[in-house]
Amino acid sequence: MPSPYDINHNGEITKPTDLQVTGAGWRTRAGLQRGGAVVADTQQDQAREAVVEAALGKLDLDTKAGLLAGQDMWSLPAVPGIGLASLVMSDGPIGVRGIRWTADDPSIALPSPTALAATWDPELACRAGQLLAQEARRKGVHVLLAPTVNLHRTPVGGRHFEAYSEDPYLTGAIGTGYVRGVQSGGVGTTVKHFVANDAETDRFTVDNVVSARALRELYLAPFEAIVENAHPWGIMTAYNTVNGTTMTEHRYLVNEVLRGEWGFDGFNVSDWMAARSTTGDIEGGLDVAMPGPETVYGPALAAAVRAGEVEEPTVDEAVRNVLRLAARVGILEGAEPVVTETPAEIDGEALAREIARRAFVLVRNSGALPLRSGGSVALIGAAARDARVLGGGSATVFPAHVVSPLDGLTAALPEGTLTYAIGAEPNEELAAAGAGFELRARCLDAAGDVIGTASVPGGRIQWIGADLPDGVTHDTLHTVEITGTFTPRASGPHTFGTQGIGGFTLTVAGQVLFDGEQPLASAADPFAAFFGSPVGRGNVDLVAGESVDVSLRYVVFKPEGAPLQAIAFSLVHREPQRDPDELIAEAAEAARSAGTAVVVVATTERVESEGFDRKDLRLPGRQDDLVRAVAAANPNTVVVVNSGSPVELPWREDVASVLLSWFPGQEGGDALADVLTGAEEPGGRLPTTWGTFDDAPVTEVAPTDGRLAYTEGVFIGYRAWERSGATPSYAFGHGLGYTDWTYEAIEVRDAGATAVVRVRNSGERSGREVVQVYLAPEQADPARPARWLAGFAGVEAAPGESVEVTVPLPRRAFEIWDENADAWAHQPGAYEVEAGRSVEDRRVSARVEV
């Protein structure tokens, strides 16, 4: 049953006139509502809560404590005595991987969350959520560990591709749509990572020191908006500490703010291995400690109650939250789930393609796009052939297929009009065994007998906890053998290697390249220490097209005291390394002979991924040199930037067009062809400012003595750029299409509650515009930004057509957090209400006094 809030065709979140938001949810004539449906003061809710209370009353202390601890990597234990099935969770920002690290059960891979935010369309985010709920139901998953609504505090965050934006309002709007979509399909969400988990450096131990005002106005704001407008069934608390208290133990932020002020009634799950204190976590409002079976809850929690260190009613409240979630998703016997009729089935491939093209941001166009019909095209770049369609880390999924730019343009352009040159290789080290490899894994016990088999996506094994092939246990598994073939695309010396900790025997084409052990390294992040870095083991001369046998034998490494059992290692590879200058010269020659040159540049998994931050914003390898050489050979050069977050574009004024494709998901190549050929318009607008590292106002992510002070206060993103006086490469909100727009008028109505903007399509084709509305106080205040996003809406119009759109201006946009009063304070006075195409390109304005 959906929330009473609506997301209309303009992307506006609205509510009925009879709706009154309360501390515990929202109230209509039907009663109090929470969690995406009428769940209080209604017969349905009373029945569900009665089942929860009855089930809770049947549980003894040990069972209750056990229910709050993961039984394995992804699930909670079943309790047959009360009709409770096992609750299953899965990573889910852009796809639902399920409980197995395997390609045998493929997942739809949507564009990255930053791409979704670039659509500026909460309704599209809602449809994405509905698709992921559909995928979750197919895989037996009840809760998605998503969305990530931390902010792009600095441009160097290594995991920014998994978050939406630098702006809290846009983040909250997209997150609201996503959560509503997922939960309308009967699947729970866990909005994460609560809170201020805005970088990866020392993420397990860093103490982020944040003022109360910055917390409220920036970092808590997206969570608050989603709790109010989408009523999520779950929240995930982060690894980091905030102002001296670890987030899983943060009683004030969890119990007093999240649950008390905002009325959140869902379950609170720790990030994986974040829970560290039995009494601190349960008193701090943490309901579930993941993963299991060894956690700070379970027997440890029961013992704490018996020792008088924890009150049993505190445990009961956590169990009540878990049982309520189970009732909502339909795995508690006797309780009717919130959703009894799921949305109509969605074509996942079609939606992935639509989101990608709607997310592409055309930041520069001097007439090269769309491509001239029938003209010749030179496609250049390693990423054009081997596209990076998703980020690394926990966001990884395995789609059934991937459409690269080369695939998409080959299918879309007339035969004989497209050529390809590699140009420059962004990977400066070995990468996962991908194209050309056909691999399977065999699991052997100590006697050498086969006890199981598995697929090996990308040459990588990653089995954590109970995620093992059928028939295999950690006790019986002794050796894993990866065997198969490799068919090279290029002749010459190919480098092969390993990644991981333990004993390896690597054999290629009959040659033993390595037979030895890789020791455990030291690293602040246990994931980084365990997975290690890729290590080259030797070269083998191979001939293009001629297959060779490959095998990697791995003796399982079992470190003492590990918090969970895991098997993680990879076969890695690098193609023959040609002279970069020679490759660039070949690409320039190909460009010179074509009507248009399309260069695809990209980051790599060693640049953007979970577990580390970036040191700069440069593209890896010689890609900048490649673009300069191609642009010099052909002034009609289009550059496609395949990255999840900002990179420097030092050549941007030397090329005809620049298109940002983010990590575009599995259908990215076809979506790119749609946009380049003009079949579809690039619909994206920047959700984050793009500029150079040297000019970026906020870049510090490394703590000093364990503490990272957010000294910039409320000035991040475009707020900080404007205060600094520096000019970014491309401003927040910027994005071009294939038509032009004239802003004709703006009127502020309802005493500042709404802005009505009239725009006209002054171009020659139909298009979509994102009307952005900013508030700027007339009286300058150094403690406040010069302006901030207050609302937005999407409009569509035919050539010459004028349309009006109404953009609500929330009361919160006129408020600040008063640290002395510890409350929101309305700021009366005169404001300019400005509408335009970006934070810099504001076209019309109106004055309002509030």
DRENGU-368082 format. One record per residue (C-alpha): x, y, z negated; residue in three letters. Coordinates in steps of 0.02 Angstrom, whole numbers, padded with zeros to 5 digits, always signed. Layout:
XYZAla
...
//
This chain:
+00000+00000+00000Met
+00086+00163+00053Pro
+00116+00319-00048Ser
-00016+00456-00031Pro
+00122+00568+00035Tyr
+00120+00582+00224Asp
+00261+00610+00347Ile
+00182+00694+00496Asn
+00243+00698+00676His
+00347+00852+00637Asn
+00443+00760+00503Gly
+00361+00858+00361Glu
+00324+00772+00196Ile
+00151+00825+00141Thr
+00026+00776+00008Lys
-00162+00785-00007Pro
-00242+00933-00093Thr
-00309+00822-00232Asp
-00132+00763-00276Leu
-00053+00817-00439Gln
+00126+00764-00478Val
+00148+00711-00660Thr
+00295+00652-00762Gly
+00252+00470-00738Ala
+00202+00474-00556Gly
+00066+00563-00460Trp
-00119+00576-00493Arg
-00264+00580-00371Thr
-00448+00553-00398Arg
-00407+00367-00391Ala
-00288+00377-00540Gly
-00104+00382-00583Leu
+00011+00319-00445Gln
+00190+00257-00449Arg
+00303+00145-00344Gly
+00225+00176-00174Gly
+00047+00125-00226Ala
-00089+00154-00355Val
-00011+00064-00502Val
-00081+00146-00658Ala
-00256+00183-00717Asp
-00319+00067-00581Thr
-00388-00107-00587Gln
-00247-00173-00479Gln
-00114-00099-00590Asp
-00197-00151-00751Gln
-00206-00329-00686Ala
-00023-00328-00632Arg
+00036-00250-00796Glu
-00067-00376-00893Ala
+00022-00518-00803Val
+00190-00437-00840Val
+00149-00420-01026Glu
+00084-00597-01037Ala
+00240-00664-00953Ala
+00352-00561-01066Leu
+00265-00630-01220Gly
+00307-00809-01170Lys
+00494-00781-01159Leu
+00619-00817-01298Asp
+00771-00707-01328Leu
+00894-00814-01231Asp
+00782-00821-01078Thr
+00753-00634-01083Lys
+00938-00597-01097Ala
+00974-00719-00955Gly
+00846-00637-00843Leu
+00945-00475-00851Leu
+01105-00558-00787Ala
+01138-00611-00610Gly
+01142-00799-00589Gln
+01258-00779-00440Asp
+01314-00646-00316Met
+01141-00595-00255Trp
+01001-00659-00365Ser
+00921-00668-00536Leu
+00869-00834-00614Pro
+00696-00906-00590Ala
+00590-00942-00743Val
+00467-01079-00692Pro
+00378-01074-00860Gly
+00303-00904-00820Ile
+00288-00929-00633Gly
+00437-00817-00593Leu
+00536-00855-00436Ala
+00717-00802-00412Ser
+00733-00619-00362Leu
+00851-00603-00212Val
+00946-00444-00167Met
+01048-00401-00013Ser
+01153-00261+00057Asp
+01042-00162+00173Gly
+01089+00015+00227Pro
+01086-00025+00415Ile
+01041-00208+00418Gly
+00995-00352+00304Val
+01142-00471+00290Arg
+01056-00590+00170Gly
+01148-00695+00042Ile
+01273-00773+00163Arg
+01425-00696+00249Trp
+01389-00782+00413Thr
+01348-00748+00594Ala
+01237-00902+00601Asp
+01087-00797+00545Asp
+01110-00633+00640Pro
+01047-00465+00579Ser
+00986-00312+00671Ile
+01120-00178+00657Ala
+01046-00003+00658Leu
+01151+00156+00676Pro
+01244+00216+00522Ser
+01150+00315+00388Pro
+01240+00474+00442Thr
+01169+00445+00615Ala
+00995+00421+00543Leu
+01012+00586+00452Ala
+01068+00668+00615Ala
+00894+00635+00685Thr
+00821+00753+00553Trp
+00666+00643+00561Asp
+00596+00565+00401Pro
+00462+00475+00502Glu
+00596+00388+00606Leu
+00685+00343+00443Ala
+00521+00269+00383Cys
+00511+00159+00538Arg
+00690+00105+00510Ala
+00642+00055+00334Gly
+00493-00044+00397Gln
+00606-00139+00516Leu
+00728-00180+00377Leu
+00586-00241+00267Ala
+00535-00354+00411Gln
+00713-00420+00419Glu
+00718-00443+00230Ala
+00558-00545+00228Arg
+00628-00655+00366Arg
+00784-00688+00263Lys
+00695-00715+00097Gly
+00760-00552+00022Val
+00655-00455-00104His
+00762-00301-00135Val
+00877-00201-00021Leu
+01030-00122-00101Leu
+00998+00043-00013Ala
+00987+00187+00027Pro
+01148+00279-00018Thr
+01105+00460-00059Val
+01270+00524-00126Asn
+01324+00685-00044Leu
+01465+00725+00077His
+01551+00831-00055Arg
+01710+00834+00049Thr
+01740+00780+00229Pro
+01871+00650+00180Val
+01758+00526+00092Gly
+01797+00355+00166Gly
+01620+00292+00143Arg
+01527+00446+00205His
+01458+00349+00353Phe
+01347+00258+00228Glu
+01276+00419+00154Ala
+01165+00545+00241Tyr
+01222+00724+00225Ser
+01309+00864+00132Glu
+01139+00942+00097Asp
+01028+00878-00046Pro
+00864+00929+00035Tyr
+00899+00839+00199Leu
+00966+00689+00104Thr
+00810+00680-00002Gly
+00694+00695+00148Ala
+00779+00557+00249Ile
+00795+00448+00094Gly
+00611+00471+00056Thr
+00563+00411+00229Gly
+00680+00262+00218Tyr
+00617+00206+00046Val
+00436+00227+00094Arg
+00464+00123+00250Gly
+00551-00019+00161Val
+00425-00027+00019Gln
+00276-00017+00137Ser
+00339-00187+00195Gly
+00332-00258+00020Gly
+00520-00253-00010Val
+00603-00155-00150Gly
+00743-00028-00135Thr
+00883+00027-00250Thr
+00925+00209-00221Val
+01113+00225-00250Lys
+01240+00263-00319His
+01170+00356-00470Phe
+01258+00479-00482Val
+01408+00581-00416Ala
+01489+00431-00331Asn
+01546+00546-00192Asp
+01718+00474-00154Ala
+01807+00306-00159Glu
+01973+00350-00241Thr
+01984+00264-00412Asp
+01796+00241-00403Arg
+01796+00112-00545Phe
+01881+00227-00670Thr
+01865+00408-00616Val
+01779+00530-00732Asp
+01691+00658-00622Asn
+01673+00819-00719Val
+01521+00909-00650Val
+01428+01060-00718Ser
+01247+01037-00766Ala
+01195+01159-00631Arg
+01290+01069-00492Ala
+01221+00903-00552Leu
+01042+00964-00547Arg
+01047+01070-00390Glu
+01155+00954-00285Leu
+01195+00778-00342Tyr
+01038+00731-00437Leu
+00923+00823-00316Ala
+00907+00686-00183Pro
+00870+00555-00316Phe
+00739+00667-00395Glu
+00655+00702-00227Ala
+00648+00517-00184Ile
+00581+00468-00355Val
+00445+00601-00339Glu
+00398+00574-00157Asn
+00434+00390-00123Ala
+00431+00311-00297His
+00568+00183-00272Pro
+00559+00017-00362Trp
+00744+00019-00403Gly
+00897+00127-00438Ile
+01079+00072-00435Met
+01198+00151-00561Thr
+01374+00187-00502Ala
+01549+00132-00551Tyr
+01610+00306-00598Asn
+01599+00405-00757Thr
+01511+00574-00766Val
+01565+00699-00897Asn
+01644+00566-01006Gly
+01510+00431-00998Thr
+01512+00282-00881Thr
+01357+00287-00772Met
+01294+00114-00819Thr
+01294+00176-01000Glu
+01231+00353-00967His
+01084+00361-01085Arg
+01052+00546-01050Tyr
+01048+00537-00860Leu
+00959+00368-00852Val
+00839+00366-00999Asn
+00807+00551-01025Glu
+00818+00622-00849Val
+00779+00480-00728Leu
+00648+00392-00833Arg
+00593+00530-00952Gly
+00585+00688-00846Glu
+00555+00608-00676Trp
+00444+00463-00730Gly
+00545+00326-00641Phe
+00469+00157-00686Asp
+00574+00040-00580Gly
+00723-00069-00623Phe
+00902-00007-00643Asn
+01037-00124-00575Val
+01223-00097-00592Ser
+01338-00082-00445Asp
+01428-00246-00426Trp
+01548-00271-00575Met
+01512-00096-00642Ala
+01435-00156-00807Ala
+01569-00162-00942Arg
+01485-00151-01112Ser
+01343-00258-01179Thr
+01280-00134-01306Thr
+01328+00022-01209Gly
+01239-00036-01051Asp
+01077-00095-01130Ile
+01064+00061-01239Glu
+01109+00167-01087Gly
+00959+00102-00989Gly
+01040-00029-00877Leu
+00915-00168-00843Asp
+01017-00289-00737Val
+01204-00325-00734Ala
+01267-00393-00569Met
+01339-00506-00507Pro
+01336-00666-00608Gly
+01354-00788-00683Pro
+01482-00700-00797Glu
+01411-00532-00850Thr
+01396-00424-01005Val
+01216-00482-01024Tyr
+01151-00661-01040Gly
+01225-00749-01193Pro
+01323-00593-01241Ala
+01164-00489-01250Leu
+01070-00620-01349Ala
+01215-00628-01472Ala
+01214-00438-01489Ala
+01029-00443-01536Val
+01058-00580-01664Arg
+01203-00481-01737Ala
+01092-00328-01758Gly
+01189-00227-01631Glu
+01041-00212-01511Val
+00855-00203-01550Glu
+00754-00338-01462Glu
+00622-00211-01403Pro
+00761-00128-01303Thr
+00790-00294-01215Val
+00602-00313-01191Asp
+00592-00146-01101Glu
+00727-00200-00978Ala
+00641-00366-00949Val
+00476-00277-00924Arg
+00556-00174-00785Asn
+00622-00331-00701Val
+00454-00420-00714Leu
+00365-00267-00646Arg
+00480-00272-00495Leu
+00446-00457-00474Ala
+00260-00424-00480Ala
+00273-00286-00352Arg
+00366-00393-00226Val
+00253-00543-00255Gly
+00361-00671-00347Ile
+00274-00669-00516Leu
+00133-00794-00520Glu
-00037-00719-00554Gly
+00012-00541-00505Ala
-00049-00470-00341Glu
+00096-00389-00247Pro
+00086-00205-00205Val
+00085-00243-00019Val
-00036-00376+00038Thr
-00036-00330+00222Glu
+00130-00288+00302Thr
+00152-00164+00446Pro
+00143-00222+00626Ala
+00298-00310+00690Glu
+00433-00195+00757Ile
+00548-00229+00905Asp
+00717-00212+00818Gly
+00823-00191+00973Glu
+00709-00055+01043Ala
+00708+00040+00878Leu
+00897+00027+00860Ala
+00916+00102+01035Arg
+00791+00241+00998Glu
+00874+00291+00834Ile
+01045+00294+00918Ala
+00996+00411+01059Arg
+00896+00520+00939Arg
+01052+00531+00828Ala
+01180+00578+00960Phe
+01233+00759+00934Val
+01285+00858+01087Leu
+01395+00990+01010Val
+01465+01061+01173Arg
+01404+01057+01352Asn
+01470+01162+01496Ser
+01363+01076+01625Gly
+01446+00904+01633Ala
+01293+00821+01557Leu
+01183+00744+01609Pro
+01291+00654+01737Leu
+01264+00696+01919Arg
+01160+00560+02002Ser
+01267+00448+02111Gly
+01430+00528+02057Gly
+01583+00426+02012Ser
+01631+00404+01829Val
+01797+00355+01751Ala
+01762+00278+01580Leu
+01914+00287+01468Ile
+01960+00228+01293Gly
+01983+00068+01195Ala
+01822+00105+01099Ala
+01725+00108+01263Ala
+01762-00077+01280Arg
+01769-00128+01097Asp
+01642-00015+01016Ala
+01640+00016+00830Arg
+01454+00006+00795Val
+01452+00001+00605Leu
+01559+00045+00454Gly
+01656-00077+00347Gly
+01634-00144+00172Gly
+01466-00192+00098Ser
+01373-00114+00246Ala
+01438-00252+00361Thr
+01310-00357+00456Val
+01326-00476+00603Phe
+01211-00434+00749Pro
+01168-00561+00882Ala
+01248-00450+01012His
+01331-00281+01032Val
+01312-00167+01184Val
+01473-00069+01211Ser
+01482+00093+01310Pro
+01563-00006+01451Leu
+01418-00129+01448Asp
+01287+00008+01444Gly
+01359+00114+01583Leu
+01398-00037+01692Thr
+01214-00083+01684Ala
+01150+00094+01709Ala
+01260+00163+01849Leu
+01257+00110+02032Pro
+01380-00026+02076Glu
+01549+00040+02127Gly
+01532+00209+02041Thr
+01613+00161+01874Leu
+01796+00126+01836Thr
+01877+00087+01668Tyr
+02047+00122+01591Ala
+02099+00088+01412Ile
+02197+00249+01392Gly
+02254+00237+01211Ala
+02233+00110+01072Glu
+02169+00183+00907Pro
+02219+00030+00805Asn
+02396+00054+00741Glu
+02398-00113+00651Glu
+02324-00286+00664Leu
+02135-00299+00663Ala
+02007-00438+00639Ala
+02009-00574+00771Ala
+01870-00517+00886Gly
+01853-00523+01075Ala
+01918-00684+01153Gly
+01913-00789+00994Phe
+01797-00939+00973Glu
+01818-01000+00794Leu
+01739-01116+00666Arg
+01790-01158+00488Ala
+01803-01327+00403Arg
+01802-01342+00214Cys
+01909-01481+00140Leu
+01923-01553-00034Asp
+02087-01601-00117Ala
+02085-01770-00030Ala
+02071-01687+00140Gly
+01890-01739+00171Asp
+01772-01618+00260Val
+01638-01557+00141Ile
+01563-01415+00245Gly
+01577-01305+00399Thr
+01541-01122+00438Ala
+01550-00986+00569Ser
+01694-00862+00561Val
+01629-00690+00615Pro
+01773-00580+00668Gly
+01899-00707+00606Gly
+01850-00666+00427Arg
+01798-00778+00284Ile
+01715-00690+00137Gln
+01624-00808+00021Trp
+01587-00732-00149Ile
+01501-00819-00292Gly
+01377-00950-00232Ala
+01387-00888-00052Asp
+01470-01048+00010Leu
+01432-01163+00157Pro
+01306-01300+00122Asp
+01384-01444+00025Gly
+01531-01340-00039Val
+01567-01287-00218Thr
+01711-01188-00289His
+01761-01339-00393Asp
+01776-01454-00241Thr
+01845-01331-00114Leu
+02033-01345-00092His
+02072-01292+00086Thr
+01987-01196+00226Val
+02040-01228+00405Glu
+01995-01104+00542Ile
+02013-01185+00712Thr
+01965-01137+00889Gly
+02029-01053+01044Thr
+02087-00883+01100Phe
+02070-00821+01279Thr
+02175-00664+01300Pro
+02119-00514+01402Arg
+02298-00459+01436Ala
+02462-00547+01470Ser
+02613-00523+01359Gly
+02666-00543+01177Pro
+02514-00557+01064His
+02539-00530+00877Thr
+02448-00642+00754Phe
+02438-00626+00566Gly
+02342-00651+00405Thr
+02252-00546+00277Gln
+02217-00608+00103Gly
+02300-00688-00048Ile
+02358-00870-00055Gly
+02445-01001+00050Gly
+02432-00996+00240Phe
+02487-01100+00388Thr
+02460-01008+00552Leu
+02481-01100+00717Thr
+02453-01028+00892Val
+02479-01124+01054Ala
+02571-01260+00959Gly
+02691-01138+00874Gln
+02692-01125+00685Val
+02707-00938+00655Leu
+02695-00941+00466Phe
+02692-01069+00327Asp
+02699-00987+00157Gly
+02610-00885+00024Glu
+02550-00706+00011Gln
+02557-00647-00171Pro
+02428-00540-00260Leu
+02465-00354-00246Ala
+02425-00222-00375Ser
+02290-00095-00337Ala
+02172+00014-00437Ala
+02024-00055-00341Asp
+02008-00244-00374Pro
+01927-00267-00204Phe
+02076-00188-00117Ala
+02198-00293-00219Ala
+02106-00454-00180Phe
+02078-00428+00006Phe
+02252-00356+00036Gly
+02320-00280+00196Ser
+02345-00368+00364Pro
+02519-00442+00386Val
+02594-00489+00554Gly
+02666-00665+00557Arg
+02735-00681+00734Gly
+02716-00654+00921Asn
+02665-00775+01058Val
+02680-00739+01245Asp
+02512-00775+01326Leu
+02435-00759+01499Val
+02271-00667+01528Ala
+02126-00787+01551Gly
+02221-00941+01492Glu
+02149-01010+01330Ser
+02260-01073+01188Val
+02223-01166+01027Asp
+02228-01068+00864Val
+02222-01131+00685Ser
+02240-01051+00514Leu
+02250-01165+00363Arg
+02216-01079+00197Tyr
+02245-01155+00025Val
+02119-01078-00093Val
+02190-00951-00214Phe
+02105-00950-00385Lys
+02172-00806-00492Pro
+02155-00825-00679Glu
+02029-00712-00764Gly
+01941-00662-00603Ala
+01768-00589-00640Pro
+01691-00696-00504Leu
+01745-00835-00387Gln
+01782-00783-00209Ala
+01862-00847-00050Ile
+01917-00703+00060Ala
+02046-00703+00199Phe
+02059-00661+00384Ser
+02145-00709+00545Leu
+02206-00547+00622Val
+02274-00505+00793His
+02343-00367+00903Arg
+02353-00365+01092Glu
+02517-00332+01184Pro
+02574-00155+01151Gln
+02609-00061+01311Arg
+02698+00105+01321Asp
+02567+00233+01263Pro
+02630+00363+01386Asp
+02606+00240+01528Glu
+02427+00201+01473Leu
+02384+00385+01457Ile
+02457+00420+01629Ala
+02350+00281+01704Glu
+02195+00353+01621Ala
+02233+00527+01685Ala
+02252+00459+01861Glu
+02085+00370+01849Ala
+02005+00532+01787Ala
+02081+00631+01930Arg
+01997+00516+02056Ser
+01823+00525+01978Ala
+01685+00653+01980Gly
+01669+00644+01790Thr
+01784+00572+01657Ala
+01703+00501+01500Val
+01827+00472+01359Val
+01772+00374+01205Val
+01877+00408+01050Val
+01852+00322+00883Ala
+01906+00293+00705Thr
+01950+00118+00643Thr
+01909+00012+00492Glu
+02075+00065+00417Arg
+02019+00246+00429Val
+01836+00238+00376Glu
+01778+00100+00260Ser
+01728+00061+00082Glu
+01861+00066-00053Gly
+01971+00212+00001Phe
+01962+00393+00057Asp
+02045+00475+00206Arg
+02205+00575+00191Lys
+02163+00686+00340Asp
+02034+00705+00478Leu
+02142+00660+00627Arg
+02095+00528+00754Leu
+02212+00378+00740Pro
+02343+00338+00870Gly
+02372+00442+01027Arg
+02189+00479+01061Gln
+02209+00668+01052Asp
+02350+00658+01180Asp
+02237+00550+01288Leu
+02097+00679+01288Val
+02216+00821+01331Arg
+02290+00724+01476Ala
+02121+00674+01546Val
+02052+00852+01528Ala
+02203+00920+01620Ala
+02171+00797+01762Ala
+01982+00826+01771Asn
+01895+00982+01706Pro
+01731+00884+01708Asn
+01779+00782+01554Thr
+01653+00720+01427Val
+01716+00658+01258Val
+01611+00537+01156Val
+01664+00532+00972Val
+01633+00362+00892Asn
+01655+00400+00707Ser
+01544+00390+00555Gly
+01595+00559+00485Ser
+01691+00715+00538Pro
+01856+00708+00630Val
+01961+00849+00700Glu
+01934+00893+00883Leu
+02085+01001+00928Pro
+02046+00991+01115Trp
+01861+01035+01102Arg
+01877+01198+01200Glu
+01972+01110+01340Asp
+01836+00985+01387Val
+01667+01010+01468Ala
+01560+00915+01343Ser
+01575+00835+01171Val
+01447+00708+01111Leu
+01451+00635+00936Leu
+01388+00455+00935Ser
+01425+00410+00752Trp
+01425+00221+00722Phe
+01280+00191+00841Pro
+01224+00014+00797Gly
+01211-00138+00907Gln
+01118-00050+01051Glu
+01235+00099+01053Gly
+01301+00069+01229Gly
+01129+00068+01308Asp
+01078+00221+01207Ala
+01235+00309+01267Leu
+01193+00268+01447Ala
+01016+00336+01418Asp
+01087+00502+01359Val
+01233+00522+01480Leu
+01123+00489+01632Thr
+00987+00606+01570Gly
+00855+00472+01553Ala
+00841+00531+01372Glu
+00891+00690+01283Glu
+01022+00687+01143Pro
+00913+00725+00994Gly
+01033+00744+00849Gly
+01080+00892+00740Arg
+01231+00893+00624Leu
+01190+00833+00447Pro
+01366+00885+00394Thr
+01485+01025+00442Thr
+01626+00978+00561Trp
+01790+01071+00543Gly
+01976+01049+00517Thr
+02053+00977+00359Phe
+02158+01133+00331Asp
+02005+01246+00336Asp
+01889+01133+00236Ala
+01846+01220+00071Pro
+01832+01060-00032Val
+01953+00916-00002Thr
+02008+00852-00172Glu
+01958+00672-00209Val
+02106+00611-00312Ala
+02086+00623-00501Pro
+02217+00694-00617Thr
+02242+00593-00775Asp
+02082+00500-00733Gly
+01974+00656-00713Arg
+01910+00740-00554Leu
+01841+00912-00588Ala
+01707+00973-00468Tyr
+01775+01150-00487Thr
+01681+01211-00333Glu
+01516+01202-00428Gly
+01367+01218-00311Val
+01477+01267-00162Phe
+01499+01114-00052Ile
+01468+01090+00134Gly
+01401+01240+00228Tyr
+01377+01334+00063Arg
+01566+01325+00035Ala
+01613+01361+00216Trp
+01511+01521+00215Glu
+01584+01579+00050Arg
+01762+01541+00107Ser
+01744+01645+00265Gly
+01821+01506+00370Ala
+01736+01458+00534Thr
+01702+01273+00559Pro
+01715+01186+00727Ser
+01527+01153+00724Tyr
+01404+01214+00594Ala
+01281+01116+00490Phe
+01121+01091+00591Gly
+01204+01122+00760His
+01154+01017+00909Gly
+01113+01048+01092Leu
+00989+00961+01205Gly
+00952+00964+01391Tyr
+00833+01112+01381Thr
+00834+01286+01301Asp
+00728+01357+01161Trp
+00671+01534+01123Thr
+00619+01576+00945Tyr
+00473+01696+00965Glu
+00408+01733+00791Ala
+00406+01686+00608Ile
+00275+01724+00477Glu
+00282+01685+00292Val
+00114+01638+00218Arg
+00039+01582+00053Asp
+00149+01696-00052Ala
+00306+01612+00011Gly
+00242+01433+00009Ala
+00249+01408+00198Thr
+00337+01477+00350Ala
+00252+01471+00520Val
+00375+01474+00665Val
+00332+01491+00849Arg
+00458+01426+00977Val
+00451+01411+01166Arg
+00535+01283+01278Asn
+00623+01405+01395Ser
+00714+01269+01491Gly
+00670+01160+01638Glu
+00628+00993+01556Arg
+00529+00932+01408Ser
+00624+00920+01246Gly
+00626+00911+01057Arg
+00686+01048+00941Glu
+00725+01039+00755Val
+00665+01202+00678Val
+00772+01238+00525Gln
+00719+01361+00391Val
+00844+01438+00271Tyr
+00818+01549+00120Leu
+00938+01695+00090Ala
+00917+01806-00063Pro
+00928+01991-00020Glu
+01023+02028-00179Gln
+01195+01950-00165Ala
+01242+01840-00312Asp
+01417+01764-00317Pro
+01349+01619-00418Ala
+01225+01572-00281Arg
+01255+01519-00100Pro
+01219+01650+00032Ala
+01082+01537+00100Arg
+01021+01358+00090Trp
+00908+01240+00186Leu
+00730+01255+00124Ala
+00636+01154+00254Gly
+00633+01089+00432Phe
+00518+01014+00561Ala
+00532+00935+00732Gly
+00431+01000+00879Val
+00410+00940+01058Glu
+00359+01048+01205Ala
+00350+01045+01394Ala
+00442+01177+01498Pro
+00366+01349+01466Gly
+00257+01286+01324Glu
+00251+01378+01157Ser
+00215+01284+00996Val
+00189+01334+00817Glu
+00251+01232+00671Val
+00216+01254+00486Thr
+00362+01220+00371Val
+00324+01204+00185Pro
+00442+01300+00071Leu
+00452+01206-00094Pro
+00450+01301-00257Arg
+00616+01219-00301Arg
+00697+01316-00159Ala
+00669+01476-00261Phe
+00739+01402-00423Glu
+00908+01373-00503Ile
+00956+01263-00650Trp
+00978+01376-00801Asp
+01114+01296-00906Glu
+01072+01401-01059Asn
+00888+01355-01058Ala
+00925+01179-00994Asp
+00781+01199-00873Ala
+00733+01255-00698Trp
+00715+01442-00685Ala
+00616+01530-00548His
+00717+01670-00468Gln
+00601+01814-00423Pro
+00649+01943-00294Gly
+00662+01972-00108Ala
+00718+01835+00012Tyr
+00747+01825+00198Glu
+00662+01671+00269Val
+00767+01630+00421Glu
+00727+01504+00558Ala
+00846+01443+00690Gly
+00948+01305+00768Arg
+01084+01290+00634Ser
+01143+01374+00476Val
+01244+01492+00588Glu
+01122+01510+00733Asp
+00973+01591+00648Arg
+00852+01668+00774Arg
+00706+01748+00680Val
+00675+01801+00501Ser
+00543+01872+00387Ala
+00554+01953+00216Arg
+00459+01885+00067Val
+00450+01938-00115Glu
+00415+01805-00244Val
//
